[in-house]
Every structure is written in structure tokens, then in C-alpha cells.
């Protein structure tokens, strides 16, 4: 399942990368393919990244230098395919393109998976915090509406339609409070998961 999730994120990010210009006119005309290759390797980009550069530079009649690019990219990958970088990439939730050699993956991938694991529970925590804030904001908003309607009711008679609206707002408040309770429960679980995963990883990583 982990490999499937990683593969899915790779495809999604690859589609995004292919849809944007990867080099400016000045970069294409400068033709520093060695520098570009090293930077791409250090960032963990796959070989297909050169195809994106070629498309970006074709409009300026500039062709890449594959040999210079790939040689430098291999040098850049040596700084990428490490235990420390695997952890950092996972912690950031970044995609992995399968660029490391098998012997390097034995070092990179365990740290990358652990980083992704912590990223996932922290992301769930952020989602739960957002859901609770949203539910609480809905309660405040509906409560303000209800108070305004009740002031109108005290001042003058309301139509049946307006009375029905008050009941509707009260129902919305009950629903928002229910959502807030569920969000608090989810937040408690997410906080517990983050503490658990951090404890489990604390002896290997700076968490």
C-alpha cells in the first residue's frame, strides 16, 4: 500500500511538473546544462525532467546537452539519495521519483517512509484543527443570526415564516455543535497519533 501511495503521488506531481515551463529564456540561452543537471539531481528529479527543459527551450531554438546534463544530474543525486535527505523529503510530503540506485534506496527509503508517516499524521492534525475552527465559526455565525432574530421577536410580532426561520437557525446551531464535537474528537485522535509517532521516531530522527 505504501508503494501505491508513493506511486500515486509521483504521477500527480509529474503531471503538474509537465504542465509548467521549467526554464526561462535567459536560462535556455545561457546553456548551463551541467548546472541545471546538478540542481535537478540534488532536487530528486527524474531523467524525464530534461524533456521538460527541452520543451521549454525549443521556442528559443535552444537544444539541451544531454550528456552534460545527465553527468551532472548523477552528481546531484549523490547529495539527494541519503538518509538525511530521505527523512527531509518525507517530512515535507514530497514525492519520490525512484531516482536512487538500489543500494542507495536501502538507506534513503526507510527514512523517507518514516518522514511520510509523520507528515501524514501531522497533516491529519492540521485538517482536524481546520475542521474544528470552521465548526466553531459556524456556531458563532448562526448564534449571531439567532440573537438578531430573537431581538426582532421581542420588539414586534413575526410572521410564521420568520418564526420558522428562527427554528431553522436553531437547528443549524445544533448541527454545527454536533460537527464541533466530532471535530474535537478527531483532533484528540490526531494529537494522540502525532505524539505516538514522534515517540516512536524520536530515537532516530530530530522530531
C-alpha positions as CSV (number, residue, x, y, z in Angstrom):
1,X,0.0,0.0,0.0
2,X,2.9,2.4,0.8
3,X,4.4,1.9,-2.6
4,X,1.0,2.5,-4.3
5,X,0.6,5.8,-2.3
6,X,4.1,6.8,-3.3
7,X,3.5,5.9,-6.9
8,X,0.2,7.8,-6.9
9,X,1.8,11.0,-5.6
10,X,4.6,10.6,-8.2
11,X,2.1,10.5,-11.0
12,X,0.1,13.5,-9.7
13,X,3.2,15.7,-9.2
14,X,4.7,14.6,-12.5
15,X,1.5,15.7,-14.3
16,X,1.9,19.1,-12.6
17,X,5.5,19.4,-13.5
18,X,4.8,18.6,-17.1
19,X,2.2,21.4,-17.3
20,X,4.6,24.3,-16.4
21,X,7.6,26.0,-18.0
22,X,10.7,24.7,-16.3
23,X,13.3,27.2,-17.8
24,X,13.2,30.9,-18.7
25,X,14.5,32.3,-21.9
26,X,17.7,33.6,-20.2
27,X,18.3,30.1,-18.7
28,X,17.9,28.5,-22.0
29,X,20.2,30.9,-23.8
30,X,22.8,30.6,-21.0
31,X,23.0,26.8,-21.8
32,X,24.4,25.9,-18.4
33,X,23.2,22.3,-18.7
34,X,25.7,21.0,-16.2
35,X,24.5,23.4,-13.5
36,X,20.9,22.6,-14.4
37,X,21.5,18.8,-14.2
38,X,23.2,19.0,-10.9
39,X,20.4,21.1,-9.4
40,X,17.8,18.7,-10.7
41,X,19.7,15.7,-9.3
42,X,20.0,17.4,-6.0
43,X,16.2,18.0,-6.0
44,X,15.5,14.4,-6.9
45,X,14.0,14.9,-10.3
46,X,13.8,12.0,-12.8
47,X,15.6,11.9,-16.1
48,X,12.4,12.9,-17.8
49,X,12.9,16.4,-16.4
50,X,15.3,17.0,-19.3
51,X,12.4,16.5,-21.7
52,X,10.5,19.3,-19.9
53,X,13.5,21.6,-20.2
54,X,13.8,20.7,-23.9
55,X,10.2,21.7,-24.5
56,X,10.7,25.0,-22.6
57,X,13.8,25.9,-24.6
58,X,12.5,24.8,-28.0
59,X,10.6,28.1,-28.5
60,X,14.0,29.8,-28.3
61,X,15.6,27.4,-30.8
62,X,17.9,26.0,-28.0
63,X,18.5,22.3,-27.6
64,X,19.8,20.7,-24.4
65,X,23.1,19.0,-23.9
66,X,22.0,15.6,-22.6
67,X,25.5,14.3,-21.8
68,X,26.5,17.3,-19.7
69,X,23.1,17.4,-18.1
70,X,22.9,13.7,-17.1
71,X,26.5,13.5,-15.9
72,X,25.9,16.5,-13.6
73,X,22.5,15.1,-12.5
74,X,24.2,11.9,-11.3
75,X,26.5,14.1,-9.2
76,X,23.5,15.9,-7.8
77,X,21.7,12.6,-6.9
78,X,24.5,11.7,-4.6
79,X,23.6,14.5,-2.3
80,X,19.9,13.6,-2.6
81,X,20.0,9.8,-2.1
82,X,20.9,9.9,1.6
83,X,19.4,9.0,4.9
84,X,19.1,12.7,6.0
85,X,17.5,13.8,2.7
86,X,15.1,10.9,2.7
87,X,13.8,12.0,6.1
88,X,13.6,15.6,5.0
89,X,11.7,14.8,1.8
90,X,9.2,12.5,3.6
91,X,8.7,15.1,6.4
92,X,7.8,17.7,3.7
93,X,5.4,15.3,2.0
94,X,7.4,15.5,-1.3
95,X,7.1,12.8,-4.0
96,X,9.9,10.4,-4.6
97,X,10.6,9.5,-8.3
98,X,12.5,6.3,-7.9
99,X,15.8,8.0,-8.8
100,X,18.1,6.4,-6.3
101,X,20.1,3.3,-7.1
102,X,19.1,0.1,-5.3
103,X,21.9,0.3,-2.8
104,X,21.1,3.9,-2.1
105,X,17.4,3.2,-1.7
106,X,18.2,0.8,1.2
107,X,19.4,4.0,3.1
108,X,17.0,6.6,1.6
109,X,13.7,4.8,1.6
110,X,13.3,3.8,5.3
111,X,13.9,7.4,6.3
112,X,11.6,8.6,3.5
113,X,8.8,6.4,4.7
114,X,9.2,7.4,8.3
115,X,9.2,11.0,7.3
116,X,6.0,10.5,5.2
117,X,4.4,8.7,8.2
118,X,5.0,11.7,10.5
119,X,3.9,14.1,7.7
120,X,0.6,12.1,7.3
121,X,-0.3,12.3,11.0
122,X,0.6,16.0,11.2
123,X,-1.4,16.7,8.1
124,X,-4.4,14.9,9.7
125,X,-3.8,17.1,12.8
126,X,-3.9,20.3,10.6
127,X,-7.1,19.1,8.9
128,X,-8.7,18.4,12.3
129,X,-7.7,21.8,13.6
130,X,-9.2,23.4,10.5
131,X,-12.5,21.4,10.8
132,X,-12.9,22.5,14.4
133,X,-12.2,26.1,13.6
134,X,-14.7,26.0,10.8
135,X,-17.4,24.4,13.0
136,X,-16.8,26.9,15.8
137,X,-17.1,29.8,13.3
138,X,-20.4,28.4,12.0
139,X,-21.7,28.3,15.6
140,X,-20.8,31.9,16.2
141,X,-22.3,33.0,12.9
142,X,-25.6,31.2,13.5
143,X,-25.7,32.3,17.1
144,X,-25.4,35.9,15.9
145,X,-28.3,35.4,13.5
146,X,-30.4,33.8,16.1
147,X,-29.9,36.6,18.6
148,X,-30.8,39.2,16.0
149,X,-34.0,37.3,15.1
150,X,-34.9,36.9,18.8
151,X,-34.5,40.7,19.3
152,X,-36.9,41.2,16.4
153,X,-39.3,38.8,18.0
154,X,-39.2,40.7,21.3
155,X,-39.8,44.0,19.6
156,X,-42.6,43.1,17.3
157,X,-44.7,40.2,16.1
158,X,-43.1,37.9,13.5
159,X,-44.7,36.1,10.6
160,X,-44.9,32.3,10.7
161,X,-42.2,32.3,8.0
162,X,-39.9,34.4,10.2
163,X,-40.7,32.1,13.2
164,X,-39.8,29.1,11.0
165,X,-36.5,30.8,10.1
166,X,-35.7,31.1,13.8
167,X,-36.3,27.4,14.3
168,X,-34.2,26.7,11.2
169,X,-31.3,28.7,12.6
170,X,-31.6,26.8,15.9
171,X,-31.3,23.6,14.0
172,X,-28.3,24.8,12.2
173,X,-26.7,25.7,15.6
174,X,-27.4,22.2,16.9
175,X,-25.8,20.7,13.7
176,X,-22.8,22.9,14.0
177,X,-22.3,22.0,17.6
178,X,-22.5,18.3,16.7
179,X,-19.9,18.9,14.0
180,X,-17.7,20.7,16.5
181,X,-17.9,17.7,18.9
182,X,-16.9,15.4,16.2
183,X,-14.1,17.7,15.1
184,X,-12.8,17.8,18.8
185,X,-12.8,14.0,18.9
186,X,-10.9,13.9,15.6
187,X,-8.5,16.5,16.9
188,X,-7.9,14.5,20.1
189,X,-7.2,11.4,18.0
190,X,-4.9,13.3,15.6
191,X,-2.9,14.8,18.5
192,X,-2.6,11.3,20.1
193,X,-1.3,9.9,16.7
194,X,1.3,12.7,16.4
195,X,2.6,12.1,19.9
196,X,2.7,8.4,19.3
197,X,4.6,8.6,16.0
198,X,7.0,11.2,17.4
199,X,7.8,9.0,20.3
200,X,8.4,6.0,18.0
201,X,10.8,8.0,15.8
202,X,12.5,10.1,18.4
203,X,15.5,7.9,18.8
204,X,16.3,8.0,15.0
205,X,15.3,11.5,13.9
206,X,15.1,15.1,15.1
207,X,11.4,15.2,15.8
